[in-house]
Amino acid sequence: MTNPVIEQYTTGKPIVDGTFGHLTAEQTTQLKELWRKLFDTFSRAAADVASAPLPDAIKKAETTSGAAGGEKALHQRVLEGEQRSSSAPPGELELKKPHHHRHSRNGSGSGSDSNGGSSRSQRRAASPAPSTSSGSSGWFGWGGSKQPAEAPEYRQLVEDVADEASLAPDFEGAAAPTAQSIRAAFWTAVLCDHPDVLLLRFLRARKWHVDDALAMLLACLRWRIDEQLDRVVWEGEGPINLAVLRRGVGAVHKTDRIGQPVLHIPVRLNDPKAQPSEHMVAYTVYLMEVARVVLHPPAEKVCLLFDTTDMSLANMDWTFFRTFLHYLEHYYPECLGLVLIYNASWVFNGLWKLIRPLLDPVVAAKVHFLASRDEITAFIAPEHLPREFGGADAFTYAYPMPVPGENDAMRDAAGRQAAAARRQAACDALEAATRTWVGRTDTGDGDDAADEARRSAADELVAASRALDRFVRARTLYHRLGVIGDDLTVDWNRS
């Protein structure tokens, strides 16, 4: 039986069915219906929203997930958490802040600010000194623990060693924009794409069931608010474990044969004991948000290249794997194109028997095993493949530290406010144009005034989003390598 995922690389024709610009009349109708329901959610009172039924598909997905931490299903929290706010614009619903405190990113669980995160100064004050003891002494020397001394780099963040002038300004001190409503979170999540791209991801993930797609989208938006994804983007690599970044477990480099960015994961370099598990969770979210920047139509998905050469059981990080899998499935749907497992050893083959049942059948169909270097070139061209895999690319990963002055634009409050106002106006205009488009009964792509107004508004949103980004996003290693420009353009030839 032919695997359509693999067949793309044989024919050179990516699967585009159901993606932006490639919709059937029925799919266009379903997209419009999702827009209608989303607009309704923007403006409905809390009591009305709370009475909405929770689709069975979402109940099942969230009750079977191991990453939920015993909390209520995310979608139910969205429904229960919305309330009208006197400070919110008319017709906009604001979400209550969660009643739990997030752990500060140094893993200590302290240093939380009023917004649920922690500032750089609070993280530094809360960070415990490295342990110099090899364990507790026990009772007169008996029964003592055999815990090894904590290495200095165990909790070391980029911001602990980077030049202060190279870091983003303090999130709270700069009065950085933060999404507190479903509507604001949605338009922030759109990034610099046409908003249809985002909605279509959720429709495809839920097999075009509109109510299920809406529930999944709302759960994602609530998660983005709870986890303060705007803070993650603002602070960038500052609160990320430096050793993790230096190891390069999860480096994006160039594209595969159908244009999908390739995420390299050398499993042998992963060490679950080298940093707190909270740091790997923070790194996972950071990595996902960086990957979003390089995903634009027609390349809407990534190719994962797992190099299992010389890996051992000690390299398997179940916390990272389950978190990555959960986030990918629930909060970044339809972002995975292909998974290549290179040089699978008997260790990985044994682990695969445990991993496969955790995967959705659709995801499992995207996993392909490669026994030799020659097989990789069927999926990644030699000029895009590092030499360690037999390719012609001389690229070797090395983490470049932040450079003084690279985030100076984030200190320009007036420039940020002007750019943010432009983007907000673009969002408002596109929303108005979309409401008009949704109200039409036809499903075609005619060139009438309504279609043209929506296209024009979408173009302005893209331009405004690109202009705002340097004011609200800390520069990443991919900016320093020249891959990502200040306006979010991506050029892999620079790396």
WOJO-V169201 format. One line per field, one symbol per residue. phi: phi as a letter, one per 20 degrees, with the letter a starting at -180 (. if undefined). Layout:
# WOJO-V169201
phi->???
This chain:
# WOJO-V169201
phi->.feffffgffemdffdgnegncdeffffffffffggfffffgdffgffffeffeggffgffefefeefmmffggffffffeebfcfeeggmdedefffeddffffenendnfefendbfffffffefffgfdeeqffmelndmffdfffffgegdfegffcffgfeeffggffelffcfccgffffffffmcdffggfffgffffdlmeffffffffffffffffgelfffgffelegeegffffffmeodeblcefdnegddecfgfeecgeebffffffffffgfffffffedcgeedcddedeeegmfcffeedffffffgfffffedcflddebcddelfefffgffgfefgffefgffgfeececebfgffffdcfgfddgffdnedeefcfbfefgdgnfdfffeeffffffffffffffffffffffffffffefcedfefffffffffffffffffffffgfeccffdfffffnfdefemfdcfffe
